[in-house]
Amino acid sequence: MPSAGTASRRAVQLAALLAMLVFFTTQFVGALLPNVPLLITASAAGLALDLYLQHRDPGLVAVLGKIRFDVMVRQLLRDMLVLIGLLRLHSDGSLRGYTPVVVGLVLFYATHLACQATAILVRRTRTLPFLTRNVDTTGLRLSAAPPRLLARQHGRRLLRFALPATAGLLVTAGTHKTLWAEIGVGAALALALGGTVYLAGWLRPKKRITNEQQALAWLDKWLADYRPTVGMYFSGGTTSAYQANMWLSTLAELDGNPVIVLRERFMMQKIEATDVPIICIPKVVHLMALEKSSLKMMLHPSNSGKTSQVLRMPSIKHAFTNHGESDKLSSCNPYSKAYDEIWVAGPAARERYQLADIGVDDKDVVEVGRPQLAPIQPYKGAPTGEYTTVLYAPTWEGWDGNPGNTSVMLAGENIVRALLADPKVRLLYKPHPMTGSVDPRAGRANERIQAMIREANTGRTGTRPGPEAAAELARRTTELDRLTTSTFRASADEVERMLLQTTPEKGRAATVEAATAAWEAAYWASLPEWEHQIITDARPALFSCFNEADLLISDVSSVVSDYLISEKPYAVANTSGMGEEEFRANFPTVSAATILAPEAQEVPALLAAVRDPSLDRLATARAELKVHLLGPSDPPSLVRFNQAALALAAKADERRVRMEARSSEIPAPRPAAGTETAAQGG
C-alpha cells in the first residue's frame, strides 16, 4: 500500500494527465467549430502545462513518451490543430494564404530533428571510455560542455523554440492577420537554426576531445606514471555509496599509491571528498588495463555482480573488507570464497565464517580491526547533565523479508513511546537511509515514529541557543560545503566535471577533517539540550551521534559492533520471534546488550542502569566483547590494516616473480616437421 505522500503525488500526476487530455480535446473542438476563444485558450493552456511539466515533473512526460505521445508529437499536434482552426476560419479552406507558414513549420520541425541528431553526435564524441576524479587530465583535451538545453534537453528545447510559432499562430487566429504567424514561425525557425549551428561547433576538430583509442592510451600512461599499488573496487546502486565512503580515510592512510576503481558513471559524484585518485571504468574490456598496471591488491567493501569481472585478474590480489560486521547472514556470504583473503575486525568474525561452514579456509581470514572507528570517543561514565541522550538507530528491512531484520515495524513505536515517556530523555532518532525501500510497512512505521517525536517536542519547552549559534553553524556549513561539494554549472557534463575535478590541493584531506569536526561541534551546539532530534541527513554522521549518546538502541547490525568500541551501554531489539537465550546464542554481538522485547517494557530499567553504573551488570561483558568483535587495541587497527595490505601486496609480487621465472624456463616451441627444411630450401 503506497504512503500518503506517494498517493498524493500520483493523484497530482493523474490530474495533470487528465488536464492535458482535456486541453487537447477542447483545442480539437475549438478548431473544428471553429471557436476562436476556445481554440486560443485551450492551445495556450496546453502549451503552458507542457512547459511546466518539463520543468517540474520530467518523469511524467517521459512516461508519455513510452506510449508514443512524446513532446514532439504533442507540440506538432498542437500546432496542426491551430492550423486546422485557421483553415476552418476561411470558408474556402484554402492554404494559399498560409503557404509560407506551413513551409516554415515544416522547416522548423526538420531543423529540430537536425539539432537532435547533432546533439547525439556531440554527446557521443564527449563520452570517454572512463571517467576520473582527483586526476590531472592534461592530454585528454577536455573542454566545457555545450548548453544543456541544446545538448541534452530536447523536450524543453522544442517547446521553448516553438513558443514564438504557436504564439504567432494564435495571434493570427484572433486578429486574422497572417503576418503574426509568419513572424512567429520565422522566429522559431531562426532559433532552431541558430541552436543547431552553435551546437555543431562542438564537432569541429578544435573543440573535439580525445577519441576512445587516444583516451585508453592516456589511461595506460597515467597508470604507468602514477604506479598504483593498492586500490578499492566498488560497484553498486544509487543508495549504496556509503559502503565505499566509510573506507575512504583508511585507504588514504595506507602505504603506497592508492586508487579507487568504480564501475557506474553516476557513482563518481556520490563518493565523498577524498584526495585519492578515482577512476570509473564501465566496460569490462577496458577494465583489463588494470591487469597491465602496477596494481598489486584491491579492497572490496561489498559484493556485486560486477565484482567477478575484476576477480579474473590473477596478477591482482583481492581482499574482502565488507562495509560492516554483524551477525547477519550477509556478513558470511558464500561469495567470500572468491577472494584471496577476507579481512575481518576480530575473532568473532573468524568464528562466524567457520560456523557458517561455507567453504572459507581459516588461513584466508585476516583480523585487521576497524580503523575507521578511531573518531568514536570512549565511555566517560554515567551522564552528568540533566538529560540522558539515547540514540535509536534501527537498521533497514533487508532483502530477505525477515521481520527480525529491523525493529522499526514490530517494536519501533513501542521503543520510542517508552523513551518519550521519560521526561529526562533526549532522543536522537537516526533510521537507516534505506528504511522502507523494500517493505512499505517499514516506511510507514518510520513516518509514524517521526510524527510521534515531533508531537513530543511540542510539549517540551526550555532555553534555546542564541542566534550566534545558528550563525556559527551556517558559517561552518558554508565552509564544509565549499571543501566537500563540487559546484558545477547546470550545463556541465561528465567531461566538464572531469576537467574541473583535477588533482586536489595538498593537505585538502586534513582540512576537510578539521572542517567536519568544527561543523559537528557547531551543529550540536546549535540544538537545545532538551529537544528530541530526527536525523535523516548525511550530516551529522553516525559516529558523531555515537559521541553524543549515552545509550544506543539498535538491531542486529554493524551499528552495534561499531558502537562497542566506546564500551557504552547498548540495547538490541529482539523482533526475531526467538527467546532471549536463543537470541543471544544465535547473535554473539548482542551478548553484552540489554535485550528489548517488541513491547519494550525493559526501557525504564535500562535507563536506570545507564544513569547509575552500580546497576549496570554488563560493563565487563562489553569490554570483553569489544576485544572479541574488534580485536586488540594494540597495535592500533590502522597499523594492523596497513600490515595486512603490505603482506597481501607482497604475495602479488611473489606470484609475479614465479610467473616470470616459469616463462623464462619454458623452451621456445620447436618448428613443425618439415618446416625447417622448407625454410632452408626457400
C-alpha positions as CSV (number, residue, x, y, z in Angstrom):
1,M,0.0,0.0,0.0
2,P,1.6,3.3,-1.1
3,S,2.3,6.0,1.5
4,A,0.2,9.2,1.8
5,G,3.0,11.2,0.1
6,T,3.2,8.8,-2.8
7,A,-0.6,8.6,-3.2
8,S,-0.8,12.4,-3.2
9,R,1.9,12.6,-5.9
10,R,0.2,10.1,-8.1
11,A,-3.1,12.0,-7.7
12,V,-1.4,15.2,-8.9
13,Q,0.2,13.4,-11.9
14,L,-3.1,11.8,-12.8
15,A,-4.8,15.3,-12.6
16,A,-2.0,16.7,-14.9
17,L,-2.6,14.0,-17.5
18,L,-6.3,14.5,-17.4
19,A,-5.9,18.2,-17.8
20,M,-3.6,17.7,-20.8
21,L,-6.2,15.4,-22.4
22,V,-9.0,18.0,-21.7
23,F,-6.9,20.8,-23.3
24,F,-6.2,18.7,-26.5
25,T,-9.9,17.7,-26.7
26,T,-11.0,21.3,-26.2
27,Q,-8.5,22.5,-28.8
28,F,-9.8,20.0,-31.2
29,V,-13.4,21.1,-30.7
30,G,-12.3,24.8,-31.0
31,A,-10.6,24.1,-34.3
32,L,-13.5,22.2,-35.8
33,L,-16.3,24.6,-34.9
34,P,-14.3,26.9,-35.3
35,N,-14.5,28.8,-32.0
36,V,-11.6,31.3,-31.7
37,P,-11.7,32.0,-27.9
38,L,-11.9,28.2,-27.2
39,L,-9.1,27.5,-29.6
40,I,-6.7,30.1,-28.2
41,T,-7.4,29.3,-24.6
42,A,-7.0,25.6,-24.9
43,S,-3.9,25.9,-27.1
44,A,-2.2,28.3,-24.7
45,A,-3.2,26.4,-21.6
46,G,-1.9,23.1,-23.1
47,L,1.5,24.6,-24.1
48,A,1.8,26.2,-20.6
49,L,1.1,22.9,-18.9
50,D,3.6,21.1,-21.1
51,L,6.3,23.7,-20.3
52,Y,5.5,23.4,-16.6
53,L,5.7,19.6,-16.6
54,Q,9.0,19.6,-18.5
55,H,10.5,21.6,-15.6
56,R,8.6,20.1,-12.6
57,D,7.9,16.5,-13.5
58,P,10.1,15.2,-16.3
59,G,9.4,11.7,-15.2
60,L,5.7,12.1,-16.1
61,V,6.4,13.4,-19.6
62,A,8.9,10.5,-20.0
63,V,6.0,8.1,-19.4
64,L,4.1,9.8,-22.1
65,G,7.0,9.1,-24.4
66,K,6.8,5.4,-23.7
67,I,3.2,5.4,-25.2
68,R,4.4,7.2,-28.3
69,F,2.9,10.5,-27.2
70,D,6.2,12.3,-26.7
71,V,6.9,16.0,-26.7
72,M,7.3,16.3,-30.4
73,V,4.0,14.5,-31.1
74,R,2.2,16.8,-28.6
75,Q,3.7,20.0,-30.0
76,L,3.2,19.0,-33.6
77,L,-0.5,18.1,-32.8
78,R,-0.9,21.4,-31.0
79,D,0.3,23.4,-34.0
80,M,-1.6,21.3,-36.5
81,L,-4.9,21.9,-34.6
82,V,-4.3,25.6,-34.6
83,L,-3.6,25.5,-38.4
84,I,-6.8,23.5,-38.9
85,G,-8.7,26.2,-36.9
86,L,-7.2,28.9,-39.2
87,L,-8.3,27.0,-42.3
88,R,-11.8,26.5,-40.9
89,L,-12.0,30.2,-40.3
90,H,-11.7,30.7,-44.1
91,S,-14.8,29.4,-45.8
92,D,-12.9,28.0,-48.8
93,G,-10.4,26.1,-46.6
94,S,-7.6,27.4,-48.8
95,L,-3.9,27.1,-47.8
96,R,-2.8,29.8,-50.2
97,G,-2.6,32.5,-47.6
98,Y,-0.7,30.2,-45.2
99,T,1.8,28.6,-47.6
100,P,4.8,30.4,-46.0
101,V,3.6,29.5,-42.5
102,V,3.2,25.8,-43.4
103,V,6.6,25.7,-45.1
104,G,8.2,27.5,-42.2
105,L,6.7,25.0,-39.7
106,V,7.9,22.0,-41.8
107,L,11.4,23.5,-41.9
108,F,11.2,24.2,-38.1
109,Y,10.5,20.6,-37.2
110,A,13.1,19.4,-39.7
111,T,15.6,21.7,-38.1
112,H,14.6,20.4,-34.6
113,L,15.4,16.9,-35.8
114,A,18.7,18.0,-37.2
115,C,19.5,19.6,-33.9
116,Q,18.6,16.4,-32.1
117,A,20.9,14.4,-34.4
118,T,23.7,16.9,-33.8
119,A,23.2,16.6,-30.1
120,I,23.5,12.8,-30.3
121,L,26.8,13.2,-32.2
122,V,28.1,15.7,-29.7
123,R,27.3,13.5,-26.8
124,R,29.0,10.5,-28.4
125,T,32.1,12.5,-29.1
126,R,32.2,13.7,-25.5
127,T,31.7,10.2,-24.0
128,L,35.0,8.8,-22.8
129,P,35.6,5.1,-22.0
130,F,36.4,6.1,-18.5
131,L,35.9,9.0,-16.0
132,T,38.4,10.4,-13.5
133,R,38.4,12.5,-10.3
134,N,41.4,13.9,-8.5
135,V,43.5,13.3,-11.5
136,D,45.3,15.7,-13.8
137,T,43.6,15.2,-17.1
138,T,46.1,17.2,-19.2
139,G,46.4,15.5,-22.5
140,L,42.8,14.5,-22.9
141,R,41.9,17.9,-24.5
142,L,38.8,18.2,-22.3
143,S,36.6,21.2,-22.7
144,A,33.4,22.8,-21.3
145,A,30.1,21.3,-22.3
146,P,27.6,22.8,-24.7
147,P,24.5,24.4,-23.2
148,R,22.3,21.7,-21.6
149,L,19.2,23.0,-23.4
150,L,20.8,22.2,-26.8
151,A,22.7,19.0,-26.0
152,R,20.5,17.1,-23.5
153,Q,17.1,18.7,-23.1
154,H,15.4,18.1,-26.5
155,G,11.9,18.4,-25.0
156,R,12.5,21.7,-23.3
157,R,14.3,23.0,-26.4
158,L,11.4,22.1,-28.7
159,L,8.8,23.7,-26.5
160,R,10.8,26.9,-25.9
161,F,11.9,27.3,-29.6
162,A,8.3,26.5,-30.7
163,L,6.8,29.1,-28.4
164,P,7.0,32.0,-30.9
165,A,5.5,29.9,-33.7
166,T,2.5,28.8,-31.5
167,A,2.0,32.3,-30.2
168,G,2.1,33.8,-33.7
169,L,-0.5,31.3,-34.9
170,L,-2.8,32.1,-32.0
171,V,-2.5,35.8,-32.6
172,T,-3.3,35.3,-36.2
173,A,-6.4,33.3,-35.2
174,G,-7.5,36.2,-33.1
175,T,-6.7,39.1,-35.5
176,H,-7.0,37.3,-38.9
177,K,-3.6,38.8,-39.8
178,T,-1.3,36.2,-41.4
179,L,1.8,38.4,-40.7
180,W,1.8,37.4,-37.0
181,A,2.0,33.7,-37.8
182,E,4.8,34.4,-40.4
183,I,6.8,36.4,-37.8
184,G,6.3,33.7,-35.1
185,V,7.2,30.8,-37.3
186,G,10.2,32.7,-38.7
187,A,11.5,33.5,-35.2
188,A,11.1,29.8,-34.2
189,L,13.0,28.7,-37.3
190,A,15.8,31.2,-36.6
191,L,16.1,29.9,-33.0
192,A,16.2,26.3,-34.2
193,L,18.8,27.0,-37.0
194,G,20.9,29.1,-34.7
195,G,20.9,26.5,-32.0
196,T,21.8,23.7,-34.4
197,V,24.7,25.7,-35.9
198,Y,26.0,26.7,-32.5
199,L,25.8,23.1,-31.2
200,A,27.6,21.8,-34.3
201,G,30.6,23.9,-33.3
202,W,31.4,21.2,-30.7
203,L,32.0,18.8,-33.7
204,R,34.9,20.9,-35.0
205,P,38.3,19.3,-34.6
206,K,39.5,22.2,-32.3
207,K,36.6,21.5,-29.9
208,R,36.6,17.7,-30.0
209,I,38.1,15.9,-27.1
210,T,40.4,12.9,-27.3
211,N,38.9,9.9,-29.0
212,E,38.5,6.5,-27.4
213,Q,41.8,5.0,-28.6
214,Q,43.8,8.0,-27.6
215,A,42.0,8.1,-24.2
216,L,42.8,4.5,-23.5
217,A,46.4,5.1,-24.4
218,W,46.4,8.1,-22.0
219,L,45.0,5.9,-19.2
220,D,47.8,3.3,-19.7
221,K,50.3,6.1,-19.5
222,W,48.7,7.6,-16.4
223,L,48.7,4.2,-14.7
224,A,52.4,3.7,-15.6
225,D,53.3,7.2,-14.2
226,Y,51.2,7.0,-11.0
227,R,52.1,3.4,-10.3
228,P,49.1,2.5,-8.1
229,T,49.8,-0.3,-5.6
230,V,46.5,-0.6,-3.6
231,G,43.0,0.0,-4.8
232,M,39.4,-0.1,-3.6
233,Y,37.0,-1.6,-6.1
234,F,33.3,-0.6,-5.8
235,S,30.1,-1.2,-7.8
236,G,26.6,-0.6,-6.5
237,G,23.3,1.2,-6.7
238,T,22.4,4.8,-6.1
239,T,22.0,4.3,-2.3
240,S,25.0,2.1,-1.7
241,A,27.8,4.7,-1.9
242,Y,28.0,4.8,1.9
243,Q,29.6,1.3,1.8
244,A,32.6,2.8,0.0
245,N,32.7,6.1,1.7
246,M,33.3,4.5,5.1
247,W,36.7,3.2,3.8
248,L,38.0,6.4,2.2
249,S,40.0,7.7,5.2
250,T,41.5,4.2,5.7
251,L,42.5,3.8,2.1
252,A,44.2,7.3,2.1
253,E,46.4,6.3,5.1
254,L,47.8,3.1,3.6
255,D,51.4,2.9,2.4
256,G,51.8,3.1,-1.4
257,N,49.8,4.8,-4.1
258,P,46.0,4.2,-3.6
259,V,43.4,4.4,-6.2
260,I,39.6,3.9,-6.2
261,V,38.1,2.0,-9.1
262,L,34.3,2.4,-9.8
263,R,32.1,0.8,-12.5
264,E,29.0,3.1,-12.6
265,R,29.3,6.6,-14.0
266,F,26.7,8.1,-11.6
267,M,28.8,6.9,-8.7
268,M,31.6,9.4,-9.4
269,Q,29.7,12.2,-7.7
270,K,28.5,10.1,-4.8
271,I,31.9,9.3,-3.5
272,E,32.6,11.8,-0.7
273,A,35.5,14.2,-0.6
274,T,38.9,12.4,-0.8
275,D,42.4,13.1,-2.2
276,V,42.6,9.6,-3.5
277,P,42.5,9.4,-7.4
278,I,39.2,7.9,-8.7
279,I,38.8,6.1,-12.0
280,C,35.4,4.9,-13.3
281,I,35.7,2.1,-16.0
282,P,32.2,1.0,-17.0
283,K,33.2,-1.6,-19.6
284,V,34.9,-4.8,-18.7
285,V,37.1,-4.8,-21.8
286,H,38.6,-1.5,-20.7
287,L,38.9,-2.7,-17.1
288,M,41.7,-5.1,-18.2
289,A,44.0,-2.1,-18.3
290,L,44.4,-2.6,-14.6
291,E,46.0,-6.0,-15.2
292,K,48.9,-4.5,-17.0
293,S,49.4,-1.8,-14.3
294,S,51.5,-1.9,-11.1
295,L,48.3,-2.5,-9.0
296,K,49.0,-5.3,-6.5
297,M,45.9,-5.6,-4.5
298,M,42.3,-4.4,-4.2
299,L,39.9,-4.0,-1.3
300,H,36.3,-4.9,-1.8
301,P,33.7,-3.3,0.7
302,S,30.8,-5.0,-1.0
303,N,29.8,-7.9,-3.3
304,S,28.2,-7.1,-6.6
305,G,27.5,-8.8,-9.9
306,K,30.4,-6.9,-11.5
307,T,32.9,-8.0,-8.9
308,S,33.6,-11.2,-10.7
309,Q,34.9,-9.2,-13.7
310,V,37.9,-7.9,-11.7
311,L,38.5,-11.1,-9.8
312,R,39.5,-12.7,-13.0
313,M,42.8,-10.8,-12.9
314,P,45.3,-13.2,-11.3
315,S,48.0,-10.6,-11.1
316,I,46.0,-8.6,-8.5
317,K,45.2,-10.0,-5.1
318,H,41.8,-9.3,-3.6
319,A,40.7,-8.8,0.0
320,F,37.0,-8.6,1.0
321,T,36.6,-6.0,3.8
322,N,32.8,-5.7,3.8
323,H,31.1,-2.5,4.8
324,G,30.4,-3.5,8.3
325,E,30.3,-6.6,10.5
326,S,27.3,-8.1,12.2
327,D,25.7,-11.4,12.9
328,K,23.6,-11.2,9.8
329,L,24.0,-13.8,7.1
330,S,25.3,-11.2,4.8
331,S,28.5,-11.0,7.0
332,C,29.4,-14.5,5.9
333,N,28.3,-14.7,2.4
334,P,29.5,-17.8,0.4
335,Y,30.7,-15.4,-2.3
336,S,33.5,-14.6,0.0
337,K,35.3,-17.7,-1.2
338,A,36.1,-15.9,-4.4
339,Y,38.6,-13.5,-2.7
340,D,42.2,-14.2,-1.8
341,E,41.7,-13.1,1.7
342,I,38.8,-12.0,3.9
343,W,39.6,-9.2,6.3
344,V,37.6,-9.0,9.5
345,A,37.7,-6.9,12.6
346,G,38.3,-9.6,15.3
347,P,38.0,-13.2,16.4
348,A,34.2,-13.1,16.4
349,A,34.0,-12.8,12.6
350,R,36.6,-15.5,12.1
351,E,34.4,-17.8,14.2
352,R,31.3,-16.7,12.3
353,Y,32.8,-17.9,9.0
354,Q,33.8,-21.2,10.4
355,L,30.4,-21.8,12.0
356,A,28.7,-20.9,8.7
357,D,30.6,-23.7,7.0
358,I,30.6,-22.1,3.6
359,G,34.0,-23.3,2.5
360,V,36.1,-20.3,3.6
361,D,39.5,-21.5,4.7
362,D,40.5,-20.2,8.1
363,K,44.0,-19.3,6.9
364,D,42.4,-16.8,4.4
365,V,40.7,-14.9,7.2
366,V,42.9,-11.9,8.5
367,E,42.0,-9.9,11.6
368,V,42.6,-6.2,10.9
369,G,40.3,-4.4,13.3
370,R,38.1,-1.4,12.2
371,P,40.4,1.5,11.6
372,Q,37.6,3.9,10.7
373,L,36.3,3.7,14.3
374,A,39.1,6.0,15.6
375,P,36.8,9.1,15.9
376,I,34.5,7.3,18.3
377,Q,35.1,8.5,21.9
378,P,35.4,6.0,24.8
379,Y,32.9,5.7,27.7
380,K,33.3,8.5,30.2
381,G,30.9,7.3,32.8
382,A,27.2,8.0,33.6
383,P,25.6,11.1,32.1
384,T,26.2,14.2,34.2
385,G,23.8,16.6,32.5
386,E,20.1,17.0,33.1
387,Y,19.2,14.7,30.2
388,T,20.1,11.2,29.1
389,T,20.8,11.2,25.4
390,V,19.5,8.0,23.7
391,L,20.3,7.2,20.1
392,Y,17.8,4.9,18.4
393,A,19.4,3.8,15.1
394,P,17.5,0.9,13.7
395,T,18.7,-0.9,10.6
396,W,16.6,-1.4,7.4
397,E,14.3,-4.4,6.5
398,G,16.8,-6.1,4.2
399,W,16.2,-8.2,1.1
400,D,15.1,-11.5,2.6
401,G,11.8,-10.4,4.1
402,N,12.8,-11.5,7.6
403,P,10.8,-9.4,10.1
404,G,13.6,-9.7,12.6
405,N,16.0,-7.6,10.5
406,T,14.6,-4.3,11.6
407,S,12.8,-3.3,14.8
408,V,11.0,-0.4,13.1
409,M,7.9,-2.3,12.1
410,L,7.3,-4.5,15.2
411,A,8.9,-2.6,18.0
412,G,10.0,0.9,16.9
413,E,6.9,2.7,18.0
414,N,6.9,1.0,21.4
415,I,10.6,1.8,21.9
416,V,10.1,5.4,21.0
417,R,6.9,5.7,23.1
418,A,8.8,4.3,26.2
419,L,11.7,6.7,25.7
420,L,9.4,9.7,25.2
421,A,7.6,8.9,28.4
422,D,10.7,9.6,30.4
423,P,10.9,13.4,30.8
424,K,14.7,13.3,31.3
425,V,15.4,11.5,28.0
426,R,16.6,13.3,24.9
427,L,16.1,11.1,21.9
428,L,18.2,11.1,18.7
429,Y,16.4,9.1,16.0
430,K,18.5,8.1,13.0
431,P,16.9,5.5,10.8
432,H,18.8,3.6,8.1
433,P,18.7,5.6,4.8
434,M,17.2,2.6,3.0
435,T,14.3,2.1,5.5
436,G,11.1,1.4,3.5
437,S,12.9,0.8,0.3
438,V,11.8,-2.9,0.2
439,D,8.9,-3.1,2.6
440,P,6.5,-0.2,2.6
441,R,5.4,-1.1,6.1
442,A,8.8,-0.1,7.4
443,G,8.5,3.2,5.6
444,R,5.1,3.9,7.1
445,A,6.3,2.9,10.6
446,N,9.2,5.2,10.2
447,E,6.9,8.1,9.3
448,R,4.7,7.4,12.4
449,I,7.8,7.3,14.6
450,Q,8.9,10.7,13.3
451,A,5.4,12.1,13.8
452,M,5.5,10.8,17.5
453,I,8.8,12.6,18.0
454,R,7.6,15.9,16.5
455,E,4.5,15.7,18.7
456,A,6.5,15.1,21.8
457,N,8.6,18.2,21.0
458,T,5.5,20.4,21.0
459,G,5.0,19.5,24.7
460,R,8.6,20.5,25.7
461,T,10.0,23.9,26.5
462,G,13.3,25.3,27.5
463,T,16.0,27.7,26.6
464,R,17.4,27.7,23.1
465,P,20.9,28.6,21.9
466,G,21.2,32.3,20.8
467,P,21.3,33.5,17.2
468,E,25.1,33.3,17.4
469,A,25.0,29.5,17.5
470,A,22.9,29.4,14.3
471,A,25.2,31.9,12.7
472,E,28.2,29.8,13.6
473,L,26.6,26.6,12.2
474,A,25.7,28.5,9.0
475,R,29.4,29.6,8.7
476,R,30.7,26.2,9.3
477,T,28.2,24.6,6.9
478,T,29.3,27.0,4.1
479,E,33.0,26.2,4.7
480,L,32.4,22.5,4.8
481,D,30.3,22.6,1.7
482,R,33.0,24.6,-0.1
483,L,35.5,21.9,0.7
484,T,33.4,18.8,0.1
485,T,30.9,19.7,-2.5
486,S,31.8,20.2,-6.1
487,T,29.8,23.0,-7.7
488,F,29.1,22.8,-11.4
489,R,27.2,25.0,-13.8
490,A,23.9,23.5,-14.9
491,S,25.2,22.5,-18.3
492,A,28.3,20.7,-17.1
493,D,28.5,17.1,-18.4
494,E,30.9,14.3,-17.3
495,V,33.8,15.6,-19.3
496,E,33.5,19.1,-17.9
497,R,33.3,17.7,-14.3
498,M,36.5,15.7,-15.1
499,L,38.1,18.9,-16.2
500,L,37.2,20.7,-13.0
501,Q,37.9,17.9,-10.6
502,T,41.6,17.7,-11.2
503,T,44.4,17.0,-8.7
504,P,43.4,18.3,-5.3
505,E,45.5,20.8,-3.5
506,K,47.9,19.5,-0.9
507,G,46.5,18.9,2.6
508,R,42.9,19.1,1.5
509,A,42.0,15.8,3.4
510,A,43.3,17.2,6.7
511,T,41.5,20.5,6.1
512,V,38.2,18.6,5.4
513,E,38.7,16.6,8.6
514,A,39.2,19.7,10.7
515,A,36.2,21.4,9.0
516,T,34.0,18.4,9.6
517,A,34.9,18.3,13.3
518,A,34.2,22.1,13.6
519,W,30.8,21.6,11.8
520,E,29.8,18.8,14.1
521,A,30.6,20.9,17.2
522,A,28.6,23.8,15.8
523,Y,25.7,21.5,14.9
524,W,25.3,20.1,18.4
525,A,25.8,23.5,20.0
526,S,23.0,24.9,17.9
527,L,20.4,22.5,19.3
528,P,18.7,22.8,22.7
529,E,19.7,20.1,25.0
530,W,16.1,19.2,25.8
531,E,14.8,18.8,22.3
532,H,14.4,15.4,20.6
533,Q,16.1,15.2,17.1
534,I,15.2,13.4,13.9
535,I,18.4,12.9,11.9
536,T,17.9,11.7,8.3
537,D,20.6,13.8,6.5
538,A,24.1,12.5,5.9
539,R,25.3,15.0,8.4
540,P,25.9,14.6,11.3
541,A,27.4,11.2,10.6
542,L,26.6,8.1,12.7
543,F,29.9,8.3,14.6
544,S,29.1,11.8,15.7
545,C,25.8,10.7,17.0
546,F,27.6,7.9,18.9
547,N,29.7,10.5,20.7
548,E,26.6,12.5,21.7
549,A,24.8,9.4,23.0
550,D,24.8,7.9,26.5
551,L,22.9,4.8,25.2
552,L,22.4,3.1,21.9
553,I,19.3,1.1,20.9
554,S,19.6,-0.7,17.6
555,D,19.1,-4.0,15.8
556,V,21.5,-6.8,14.9
557,S,23.7,-4.8,12.6
558,S,27.2,-3.4,12.2
559,V,26.0,-0.3,14.1
560,V,26.2,-2.4,17.3
561,S,29.7,-3.7,16.5
562,D,31.0,-0.2,15.8
563,Y,29.4,1.3,18.9
564,L,31.0,-1.3,21.1
565,I,34.4,0.4,20.6
566,S,33.1,3.0,23.1
567,E,32.1,0.4,25.7
568,K,29.0,2.5,26.4
569,P,25.7,0.7,27.3
570,Y,23.6,-0.5,24.4
571,A,20.4,-2.4,23.8
572,V,19.2,-4.6,20.9
573,A,15.6,-5.1,19.9
574,N,14.6,-8.7,19.5
575,T,11.8,-9.0,16.9
576,S,13.0,-12.3,15.6
577,G,10.5,-14.4,17.5
578,M,13.3,-16.2,19.4
579,G,13.5,-16.4,23.1
580,E,16.2,-14.3,24.8
581,E,18.6,-17.1,25.4
582,E,18.3,-18.4,21.8
583,F,18.6,-14.8,20.5
584,R,21.9,-14.3,22.4
585,A,23.2,-17.7,21.3
586,N,22.5,-17.0,17.6
587,F,23.8,-13.4,17.6
588,P,27.1,-13.1,19.6
589,T,27.2,-9.3,19.1
590,V,24.2,-8.9,21.5
591,S,25.8,-10.9,24.3
592,A,26.7,-7.7,26.2
593,A,23.4,-5.9,25.4
594,T,20.1,-5.4,27.1
595,I,17.6,-7.3,25.0
596,L,14.4,-5.4,24.3
597,A,11.2,-7.4,23.6
598,P,8.8,-5.9,21.0
599,E,6.7,-4.3,23.8
600,A,9.9,-2.5,25.0
601,Q,8.9,-2.9,28.7
602,E,12.6,-3.2,29.6
603,V,13.3,0.5,28.7
604,P,12.8,2.0,32.2
605,A,15.2,-0.4,33.9
606,L,17.7,0.1,31.0
607,L,17.6,3.9,31.5
608,A,18.1,3.4,35.3
609,A,21.3,1.3,34.6
610,V,22.7,4.0,32.3
611,R,22.2,6.7,34.9
612,D,23.5,4.6,37.8
613,P,26.6,2.5,36.9
614,S,26.1,0.4,40.0
615,L,23.0,-1.1,38.3
616,D,25.0,-1.8,35.1
617,R,25.7,-5.5,35.1
618,L,27.1,-5.6,31.6
619,A,30.1,-3.3,31.7
620,T,32.7,-6.1,32.0
621,A,30.9,-8.1,29.3
622,R,31.0,-5.1,26.9
623,A,34.8,-4.7,27.5
624,E,35.4,-8.4,26.7
625,L,33.0,-8.4,23.7
626,K,34.7,-5.3,22.3
627,V,38.0,-7.2,22.0
628,H,36.2,-10.3,20.7
629,L,34.5,-8.3,18.0
630,L,37.0,-5.7,17.1
631,G,40.3,-7.2,18.2
632,P,43.0,-5.7,20.5
633,S,43.7,-2.0,20.7
634,D,47.4,-2.5,20.5
635,P,48.8,-2.3,17.9
636,P,46.2,0.2,16.6
637,S,43.8,-1.1,13.9
638,L,45.2,1.1,11.2
639,V,48.7,-0.3,11.8
640,R,47.3,-3.9,11.5
641,F,45.3,-3.0,8.4
642,N,48.3,-1.5,6.7
643,Q,50.4,-4.5,7.6
644,A,47.8,-6.8,6.1
645,A,47.8,-4.7,2.9
646,L,51.6,-4.8,2.6
647,A,51.6,-8.6,3.2
648,L,49.0,-9.2,0.5
649,A,50.8,-6.9,-1.9
650,A,54.0,-8.9,-1.2
651,K,52.1,-12.1,-2.2
652,A,51.2,-10.5,-5.5
653,D,54.9,-9.6,-6.1
654,E,55.8,-13.2,-5.2
655,R,53.4,-14.6,-7.8
656,R,54.7,-12.2,-10.5
657,V,58.2,-13.4,-9.8
658,R,57.1,-17.0,-10.1
659,M,55.3,-16.4,-13.3
660,E,58.2,-14.6,-14.8
661,A,60.5,-17.5,-13.8
662,R,58.2,-20.0,-15.4
663,S,58.1,-18.0,-18.6
664,S,61.9,-17.9,-18.8
665,E,62.1,-21.7,-18.2
666,I,59.7,-22.7,-20.9
667,P,61.7,-23.5,-24.1
668,A,60.8,-22.0,-27.4
669,P,58.4,-24.1,-29.4
670,R,60.1,-26.4,-31.9
671,P,59.2,-25.9,-35.5
672,A,56.8,-28.4,-37.0
673,A,58.3,-31.3,-39.0
674,G,59.4,-30.2,-42.5
675,T,59.2,-26.5,-41.7
676,E,63.0,-26.1,-41.2
677,T,63.8,-27.9,-44.5
678,A,61.3,-25.9,-46.4
679,A,62.7,-22.7,-44.9
680,Q,66.3,-23.7,-46.0
681,G,65.1,-24.7,-49.4
682,G,63.4,-21.3,-49.8
